[in-house]
Amino acid sequence: MGEVVTYEVVPIGKMWKVGMTGDSQADSIHEDKDSAIARAEQLARQLPLGQVVVQTDEGGVERSYFLGEERRAG
């Protein structure tokens, strides 16, 4: 199994940030959670093994799942 790259969907005020874990730079900022999740999934699917972690409004983990080429092959 290859290295996992994780994209987080994180609340920032009334907006939602999509970014790689450990990277302070956002890939994108969204007005709604659903569009942020869709973007994180799009990014994760482009990788051999991508993970999406969605946070709650309070900052806890709502859900976490894997996507990507290796996920589809396995």
C-alpha positions in Angstrom: 0.0 0.0 0.0 1.3 3.5 -0.9 1.5 6.6 1.2 -1.8 8.0 2.3 -2.4 11.7 1.5 -5.2 13.1 3.7 -7.4 16.0 2.8 -9.3 17.7 5.7 -12.6 19.5 5.6 -12.4 22.0 8.4 -14.8 24.7 9.6 -13.4 28.3 9.7 -16.1 30.6 11.0 -19.1 30.1 8.7 -16.9 28.8 5.8 -15.2 25.4 5.2 -11.6 24.9 4.3 -10.2 22.1 2.2 -6.5 21.3 2.7 -3.9 18.6 3.1 -3.1 17.5 6.7 -0.1 19.4 7.9 -0.3 22.1 5.2 -1.4 25.5 6.5 -2.2 26.6 2.9 -5.8 25.9 1.9 -6.6 24.3 -1.4 -10.0 26.0 -1.4 -12.6 27.7 0.8 -16.3 27.0 0.5 -19.5 28.6 1.7 -21.1 25.2 2.4 -19.9 21.9 3.8 -21.2 19.8 0.9 -19.1 21.6 -1.7 -16.0 21.4 0.5 -16.5 17.6 0.9 -17.0 17.3 -2.9 -13.7 19.1 -3.5 -11.8 17.0 -0.9 -13.2 13.8 -2.6 -12.2 15.1 -6.0 -8.6 15.7 -4.8 -8.4 12.4 -3.0 -9.6 10.4 -6.0 -6.7 11.7 -8.1 -4.2 10.0 -5.8 -3.1 6.4 -5.5 -4.5 6.5 -1.9 -6.3 9.5 -0.6 -8.2 10.0 2.6 -10.9 12.5 3.4 -11.5 13.6 7.0 -14.6 15.7 7.7 -14.7 17.7 10.9 -17.8 18.8 12.7 -18.7 22.4 13.4 -17.1 21.9 16.8 -13.8 20.5 15.4 -14.3 16.8 16.1 -14.1 14.1 13.4 -17.5 13.5 11.8 -16.3 10.9 9.4 -13.1 9.6 7.7 -12.8 7.5 4.6 -10.4 6.4 1.8 -10.6 7.1 -1.9 -8.2 6.8 -4.8 -6.7 4.3 -7.3 -5.5 1.7 -4.7 -8.9 1.8 -2.9 -10.7 1.0 -6.2 -8.3 -1.8 -7.0 -8.5 -3.4 -3.6 
